[in-house]
Structure formats: structure tokens, C-alpha cells
Amino acid sequence: MDKLQSGIKSCRLFIGLPEEDLNELCSIAMYRKFSRGEVIFSDGNAGEGFYIVVNGRVKIYKIGPDGREQILHFVHNGDPFGEVTLFAGTAYPAFAKAVTDVETLFFQRDDFKILVEKNPQLSLNMIAIMSFHLRRFATLIEDLSLKDVPARVAQYLLNLVSKSGREVDGTVEVELDLSKTELAQRLGTISETISRTLGKMKSTGVIDTNGKKVIVLDMDMLEEIASG
């Protein structure tokens, strides 16, 4: 029960709910573990319910007709995924795979809908999260359709700076949170192109690199590249 309670309380979907509702959520939650590399659900599978990540990282992705993988986003501790099926009552619209060993809580759709129907706060939280997903996918579509690869890479680095950048001797350092393969799949290209793009930014003095560490030397130029 402790693992159920901690997982539920860590999820922004359940912010603002009274203790009695949290206890009711515990009564319908199912604890499920997945090994690294295991597919949690596939695009087109029946949408039986949704998950919350208790510990680990999950990638949500589509596979194109050419077999190439397009990462939509990653979910981490406290994040829900697969919740679109609560409203649509349809199949899962993408794949979900465990990037690490993952612990999750699973909520069966019909059980959870009963709680949503009688709890306005839970309904508002669901709407807020769905709106967040919509904005994120709109940004992804815009980037893939309107920006070239250097602009996408630069924007990714700027997002890292705003999220986790730290100042060191007049520069800003960030740690890449994805492998080059994952980054390429996220940005709609191939890992060789990512390497060439980072290499060009380094040779022109925009960034320096040290393993997964990126040092931003010229923030103005990085922002100019991101603008396309």
C-alpha cells in the first residue's frame, strides 16, 4: 500500500484531491513492473486503461511506414501516460516502451471513469494534462514541419538550458538527457546528422562538448540558430 500511496501522491493528475479520494484511488490501482526494453502497449492495442510512472522512464513513440521510429515524448516519475483512452474509449494511439526498468500504477478505464464522473477536481486535472499534451504535440509538429535539423537541435539545447542549465565561468552547462539515437528519433532525423550538427556548432564556437556535457559558449548565436 505504501508504494501505491507514494505513486499516487507523486502524480500531478491527483493534485488537490482530498485524502478520501486518494484512498479510493489506491483501492483501484494495480502495481505493474516492466523490464528495460519491454513494450508496455502497442499502437492499436485496446485501450484498457492508463498508467502512472512510479519509478523509471518510458518513451512514447510512433513507427512510420518506412519503419523509422519517431519519439513523441518521454514520461518520468509521477507522469501519467495512455490516459487519452479514458475520453476516446479507443485503442492506444502510440507505442509505450520501458527505457529503464519501470514501476507503474495501472488504472482500469471503467473503474477510473466512475471517480472522474463524481469528482470535479479530478476532471479539471485531466483537462489540464490533456491540454499540456496538445500544446506539446503542436510544438513537435511545428518543429518537424517548419524547422531544419540545426534549428531543432538548437531549440532542444535551449530547452535543456531553461530546465537544468547551470552557469560555470560565464558559460552555461547542460547534460544531454538522451542518447544521440534517442535525440535523433525525437527530432525526426538520424544520429549521424545529430553528430554532424553538434560538430558544426562546436567548430563555429557556439558550443563545446565533453561526453554528454554541452557547454553553451554563445547563447545569442544558439538562439539565432533555433529561430531558423
Order of alpha helices (4+ residues) and beta strands (2+ residues): alpha-alpha-beta-beta-beta-beta-beta-beta-alpha-beta-beta-alpha-alpha-alpha-beta-beta-alpha-alpha-beta-beta-alpha
